[in-house]
Amino acid sequence: MVGIDMLVLAGDTAETRETCIEREYGMQLRAELREQCHKKGIKLVELAGNHDPDVEGQLALFWGGKVASMHGHSLLWRVSPWSREYILCSNDVKHLIAMHPEAEYNLEARLMLTKEITQLLSKNVVPAEEKAKRRGLLEEAYHCFWPPQRPISIVTSWLTCGCRASFFCKRYLPEVELLIIGHFHRGGQWSNSGRLTLNTGAWFEHAIPYAADVRDGRLICYKRYVDL
């Protein structure tokens, strides 16, 4: 990682959900990354996503609040409404939302609500033995497209990502001029009312990761990640 003095990771850096089979391996990989950054003198800023809810911070502000980074699951009241974890405990999630009306206008309350919902979902990850049953194309298709609300929710969330980010900033972070998020798995950029939102994509098959270089509060580049 050449020429970097600070690395901000906008959540889902590792799989560390409470009941996930990959949790131990994810924590090991994260520890190795932290060690590498330490050795290279890179300040590492980790933000919590819905797959690594054990990370403390959810929002980072830079340059007097002009630049912000977060995972992006706070943009959605239900965090990940397409996930099987949400489907399993949707009523509990709705109950949590109803219990925190102050989150409608208070940033701290909104982030705390996101954290509570994420922790709840973290305890409802599909067991390893159920995942092992999905071995063929039909099984994978079933996993991805059933029930129908899953693909519909995924597409809807992506198409409304930019609008949600703009609304979130207007309500909770009015000083922000550049917002960098992830969560929605597809890279993209949206400009609204002078505010720019960047999505850094994801690191897995059929997705493309992006990186944003920001210096002195200005975006230098936003491009597909190749190598640092």
Wavefront OBJ file of the C-alpha trace (Angstrom):
o trace
v 0.000 0.000 0.000
v 2.068 2.868 -1.342
v 1.447 6.549 -0.690
v -1.330 6.052 1.857
v -1.225 7.644 5.288
v -4.810 6.805 6.299
v -7.021 3.931 5.186
v -10.754 4.173 5.888
v -12.701 0.926 5.613
v -16.422 1.560 5.239
v -17.680 -1.591 6.925
v -18.010 -5.296 6.104
v -14.243 -5.589 6.172
v -14.552 -9.095 7.606
v -17.303 -11.589 8.365
v -17.662 -11.474 12.157
v -21.386 -11.922 12.746
v -22.080 -13.786 15.962
v -23.537 -17.022 14.562
v -21.676 -17.150 11.257
v -19.380 -20.112 10.540
v -16.784 -17.805 8.932
v -16.481 -15.635 12.043
v -13.196 -17.034 13.363
v -11.542 -16.864 9.943
v -12.844 -13.338 9.405
v -11.407 -12.164 12.706
v -8.064 -13.721 11.800
v -7.945 -11.898 8.452
v -8.897 -8.626 10.093
v -6.126 -9.027 12.663
v -3.614 -9.576 9.840
v -4.795 -6.438 8.059
v -4.458 -4.392 11.224
v -0.930 -5.701 11.694
v 0.047 -4.846 8.118
v -1.248 -1.299 8.456
v 0.592 -0.893 11.745
v 3.872 -2.073 10.228
v 3.510 0.296 7.275
v 2.604 3.275 9.451
v -0.889 3.588 7.982
v -3.601 4.919 10.238
v -6.502 2.488 9.970
v -10.060 3.720 10.471
v -12.530 0.855 10.712
v -16.264 1.382 10.505
v -18.913 -1.168 11.383
v -21.048 -2.799 8.719
v -23.824 -5.323 9.031
v -21.325 -8.176 8.605
v -18.865 -6.903 11.231
v -21.096 -5.441 13.965
v -18.394 -5.926 16.595
v -16.534 -2.865 15.253
v -17.293 0.160 17.434
v -17.434 3.147 15.106
v -20.182 3.591 12.519
v -19.478 7.074 11.185
v -16.261 8.990 10.533
v -16.096 12.709 9.756
v -13.097 14.471 8.232
v -12.082 18.011 7.363
v -14.514 19.689 9.691
v -17.388 17.419 8.723
v -17.200 18.127 4.989
v -16.296 14.510 4.239
v -18.015 11.542 5.847
v -17.774 7.791 5.575
v -20.098 5.076 6.832
v -21.072 1.605 5.748
v -24.458 2.674 4.484
v -26.758 0.261 6.313
v -28.032 3.204 8.361
v -29.591 4.574 5.182
v -32.111 1.744 5.457
v -34.311 1.580 8.537
v -34.357 -2.229 8.355
v -30.589 -2.428 7.628
v -30.720 -5.333 5.137
v -34.360 -6.082 4.318
v -33.328 -8.539 1.576
v -31.402 -10.821 3.941
v -32.659 -14.118 5.260
v -31.661 -12.921 8.713
v -34.125 -10.064 8.397
v -36.864 -12.343 7.058
v -36.422 -14.598 10.099
v -36.856 -11.783 12.608
v -38.642 -9.009 10.699
v -41.239 -8.513 13.424
v -38.519 -8.011 16.043
v -36.798 -5.465 13.795
v -40.039 -3.564 13.281
v -40.578 -3.587 17.044
v -37.124 -2.095 17.635
v -37.820 0.674 15.131
v -41.137 1.465 16.808
v -39.371 1.646 20.178
v -37.028 4.419 18.979
v -39.088 7.258 17.461
v -36.296 9.695 18.374
v -34.159 8.095 15.662
v -36.298 9.900 13.095
v -34.413 13.162 13.689
v -31.484 12.397 16.006
v -28.271 11.094 14.439
v -26.941 9.399 17.574
v -30.263 7.634 18.096
v -30.384 6.576 14.443
v -26.910 5.058 14.603
v -27.715 3.316 17.878
v -30.870 1.848 16.358
v -28.839 0.590 13.398
v -26.410 -1.048 15.803
v -29.193 -2.764 17.754
v -30.831 -4.100 14.609
v -27.492 -5.273 13.218
v -26.701 -7.133 16.431
v -30.114 -8.772 16.314
v -29.585 -9.891 12.727
v -26.112 -11.113 13.667
v -27.711 -13.703 15.944
v -29.917 -15.078 13.162
v -27.397 -16.012 10.466
v -28.322 -19.144 8.484
v -26.614 -22.112 10.190
v -23.631 -23.710 8.479
v -25.413 -27.020 7.908
v -28.190 -25.250 5.989
v -25.652 -23.489 3.768
v -24.017 -26.816 2.998
v -27.276 -28.062 1.475
v -27.064 -25.468 -1.316
v -24.872 -27.356 -3.761
v -26.452 -27.074 -7.189
v -27.640 -24.366 -9.520
v -31.272 -24.820 -8.508
v -30.407 -24.555 -4.836
v -28.429 -21.372 -5.429
v -31.240 -19.919 -7.531
v -33.679 -20.698 -4.755
v -31.392 -19.009 -2.224
v -31.043 -15.867 -4.331
v -34.562 -15.441 -5.656
v -36.899 -16.879 -3.064
v -38.905 -15.427 -1.520
v -39.470 -12.842 -4.299
v -39.113 -9.977 -1.842
v -35.360 -10.667 -1.728
v -34.392 -9.695 -5.301
v -37.048 -6.967 -5.338
v -35.634 -5.446 -2.154
v -32.056 -5.655 -3.455
v -32.865 -3.884 -6.715
v -35.075 -1.280 -5.040
v -32.440 -0.499 -2.421
v -29.781 -0.019 -5.108
v -31.962 2.180 -7.305
v -32.835 4.429 -4.357
v -29.342 4.462 -2.830
v -28.421 7.953 -4.019
v -31.727 9.481 -2.926
v -31.511 7.815 0.474
v -27.972 9.099 0.989
v -29.012 12.634 0.069
v -32.005 12.536 2.407
v -29.901 11.088 5.238
v -27.323 13.860 4.930
v -29.918 16.629 4.723
v -31.509 15.389 7.916
v -28.519 14.279 9.973
v -25.325 15.572 8.319
v -26.127 18.854 6.538
v -22.476 19.980 6.437
v -21.314 16.927 4.487
v -20.252 17.566 0.893
v -18.815 14.111 0.161
v -20.254 10.872 1.548
v -18.483 7.545 0.977
v -20.418 4.342 1.626
v -20.567 0.641 0.749
v -23.302 -1.865 1.696
v -25.135 -1.878 -1.650
v -22.415 -3.973 -3.375
v -22.387 -2.101 -6.662
v -20.119 0.869 -7.202
v -21.801 4.105 -8.158
v -21.837 7.859 -7.709
v -24.665 10.312 -7.266
v -24.723 14.093 -7.042
v -27.590 15.894 -5.370
v -27.810 19.517 -4.228
v -24.051 19.928 -4.436
v -23.379 16.787 -2.385
v -21.552 13.796 -3.866
v -22.156 10.223 -2.715
v -19.763 7.420 -3.693
v -20.379 3.709 -3.291
v -17.229 1.596 -3.107
v -18.789 -1.652 -4.317
v -17.765 -4.993 -2.816
v -15.049 -7.648 -2.746
v -16.679 -10.815 -4.030
v -17.573 -12.650 -7.218
v -19.712 -10.653 -9.664
v -18.982 -7.383 -7.825
v -16.291 -4.760 -8.352
v -14.469 -2.936 -5.530
v -13.718 0.772 -5.812
v -11.502 3.107 -3.827
v -11.743 6.849 -3.263
v -8.661 9.021 -2.792
v -9.444 12.154 -0.790
v -6.911 14.829 0.122
v -7.486 18.074 1.959
v -11.214 17.491 1.737
v -11.161 17.149 -2.064
v -11.857 14.033 -4.078
v -8.753 13.218 -6.121
v -10.063 10.093 -7.765
v -12.685 7.382 -7.501
v -11.818 4.301 -9.475
v -11.888 0.557 -9.648
v -9.465 -0.948 -7.181
v -6.511 -2.730 -8.747
v -3.610 -2.549 -6.364
v -2.363 -0.236 -3.667
l 1 2 3 4 5 6 7 8 9 10 11 12 13 14 15 16 17 18 19 20 21 22 23 24 25 26 27 28 29 30 31 32 33 34 35 36 37 38 39 40 41 42 43 44 45 46 47 48 49 50 51 52 53 54 55 56 57 58 59 60 61 62 63 64 65 66 67 68 69 70 71 72 73 74 75 76 77 78 79 80 81 82 83 84 85 86 87 88 89 90 91 92 93 94 95 96 97 98 99 100 101 102 103 104 105 106 107 108 109 110 111 112 113 114 115 116 117 118 119 120 121 122 123 124 125 126 127 128 129 130 131 132 133 134 135 136 137 138 139 140 141 142 143 144 145 146 147 148 149 150 151 152 153 154 155 156 157 158 159 160 161 162 163 164 165 166 167 168 169 170 171 172 173 174 175 176 177 178 179 180 181 182 183 184 185 186 187 188 189 190 191 192 193 194 195 196 197 198 199 200 201 202 203 204 205 206 207 208 209 210 211 212 213 214 215 216 217 218 219 220 221 222 223 224 225 226 227 228
